[in-house]
Amino acid sequence: MSKIDDYVTERSTKNPAFAQLVEQENINLEVAVKVRDLRENMSMSQREFAKLIGKPQSTIARIENGSMNASTKVLSEIAQATNQRLIIQFSPVS
């Protein structure tokens, strides 16, 4: 574990609100990576991808940089427009 991991673990133990924020940021980052990978595998620019999805390019940018809590509705729209299946999964916390 790194010093930052130690810090996050210690602070999360003492502050449940901080732990919740960290978890949401981890989710946002995972979604960002998955959406960007999908777009890049389709060899599309953000603008082209946004047009396909029916969203503004700024929405795709916010999802990909992790600053947007993408709803299941938006993720479902991305899945449908790209002929993908959206899978939501719960995993034990390590």
KAVENMO-V748585 format. One record per residue. RES is the residue in one small letter. SS is DSSP state (@ for helix, = for strand, . for the rest). PHI is phi in degrees with one decimal (none if undefined). Layout:
# KAVENMO-V748585
RES,SS,PHI
RES,SS,PHI
This chain:
# KAVENMO-V748585
m,.,none
s,.,-86.8
k,@,-62.6
i,@,-67.7
d,@,-61.9
d,@,-61.4
y,@,-61.9
v,@,-61.9
t,@,-62.2
e,@,-63.4
r,@,-67.8
s,@,-64.1
t,@,-63.7
k,@,-85.3
n,.,-137.1
p,@,-58.6
a,@,-65.1
f,@,-64.3
a,@,-60.1
q,@,-66.2
l,@,-61.8
v,@,-61.1
e,@,-62.3
q,@,-64.3
e,@,-65.7
n,@,-63.6
i,@,-64.2
n,@,-58.7
l,@,-67.3
e,@,-62.6
v,@,-62.7
a,@,-57.1
v,@,-64.9
k,@,-64.7
v,@,-67.6
r,@,-63.9
d,@,-59.1
l,@,-59.6
r,@,-61.1
e,@,-67.5
n,@,-64.7
m,.,-88.1
s,.,55.1
m,.,-118.6
s,.,-76.3
q,@,-59.7
r,@,-64.2
e,@,-63.9
f,@,-62.6
a,@,-60.4
k,@,-62.8
l,@,-60.7
i,@,-77.0
g,.,85.7
k,.,-125.4
p,.,-66.5
q,@,-57.4
s,@,-62.5
t,@,-66.7
i,@,-63.3
a,@,-61.4
r,@,-66.5
i,@,-64.2
e,@,-69.3
n,.,-95.3
g,.,79.4
s,.,-92.9
m,.,-118.5
n,.,-81.1
a,.,-68.4
s,.,-74.4
t,@,-62.8
k,@,-63.3
v,@,-65.3
l,@,-64.1
s,@,-65.4
e,@,-62.8
i,@,-62.7
a,@,-60.4
q,@,-63.5
a,@,-67.6
t,.,-106.4
n,.,58.1
q,.,-118.0
r,.,-106.2
l,.,-85.8
i,.,-117.6
i,.,-109.9
q,.,-136.4
f,.,-102.1
s,.,-130.7
p,.,-63.3
v,.,-76.5
s,.,-90.1
